[in-house]
């Protein structure tokens, strides 16, 4: 079992990410972050060696070539068994039951609504229509809210070791859809996870990044790509291992990167930080 620490918080993340906004700014001071970096029991010398390794191997993220991303292999059951789950959402069963109840109530409303018009009653037709619309709309809205609030809840979380991830520590998170289908999102560079203001979420994939100039931090500046280059930062897989969405960064001048999503990528994540 590995442990999460905050040692990488002040040094690496402060220069890696800009603020999540339309006009990112350079971070020169240590800033609080939601993600506690994964760490191994190593000294200062090994940390410097790892920073150099990140610099030389950061280009091994999935690079976009002719519109197609060359990514790592899809998660499999064998990989899940080989890598123990480091985090399991304590409210997983609660959200699961809530979704089942919400879907059941919606289905029951759809089944029972026609009987409002079939059963003989003194209610006029207009009143029956209002009653039917109210029942269906209430059940549909509540089901949609449950699906929206529970879509970002992380049921399982485990790390991607640097040896299997191009020398960079990443994270693999599993979420559930409204119909309880599993979606696995692999974030190949955990430093692209930032705090979010979205309700029922703690982290989100960064919309933009801004690396410091080479004069201030040469190692960090070298991690940016050449202008126009695109890299896949995260990928979302469905239950069959097919890629359903990607989060891609496009590097611009001066270490600036703009991110965008393609497909149905999971961008927001709700975790219990106190358990990490």
C-alpha positions, 0 to 999 in steps of 0.5 A: 500500500502506498501513501499520499503525501503533499511534498510535491505540492509546493514545488512541482504543481505550483509551476505546472498549472495556471489558474482555471480560467480563460486567461491563465496566469503563472503561479510563482507561489506554492498554492493549495491543491486538491490532489495529494501527490503520490510519493515513494520513500525516497530522499532529496537526491532521488526526488531531483533524479525523478524531476529530471526523469519527468523532464526527459520523458514528459513527451511520452504522453499520448501524442496526437498524430493525424487526429488520432491519439497514440495512447496506452492500452485500455484498462483490463481486469488483469491490470485491476487485479495486479494493481490494488485499489488505493481508494474506494468511495465510502458512498458507493453503495449509497449512490448505487441504491439512489440511482436504482431507486430513481430509475425505478420511480421513473419507470413506475411513473411512465407505466402508471401515467396512462392509467390516469386517462384510462381509469374513470374519474370525475376529473376533466381531461385538462386536469388529467393532463396536468397531473400526468405531466406533473408526475412525469416531469417531477420524476424525470427531473429528480432522476436527472439530478441524481445522474448529474450529481452522481456522475462524478463520484469516484468509486475506485481510485488507483495510481499509475506507476511511473514505470508503466506511464512514461515516467510520470505518475498518473491516476486511474479513477472509476465512476458510474453512469446513471445506468450503473455502467463503469467508466474508467478515466486515466489521467496520465499526468496528475498535475492536470487535476485542479480544484473545481467549483462545480457542486458535488465535485472536488477535482476537474481536468484543467482547462489551461496551463502556463509553464514558467519561463526557462529563466525561472525554472528550466526543468519545468519549461522543458516539459511544455511541447512545441507550439501546435503540438497536441497531447492526450492528458486523460482518456475515458474507457467504457466497460468494454475497454473502448475509448469514449473520450479524451482530454487533450492539451494543445501547446502554444507559445511561451509554455501556454497550453489550452485543453479541450475535450473530445467525445464523452470524457469524464472531466469532474471527479468527486473524492473524499480527500480526507481518505487519501 
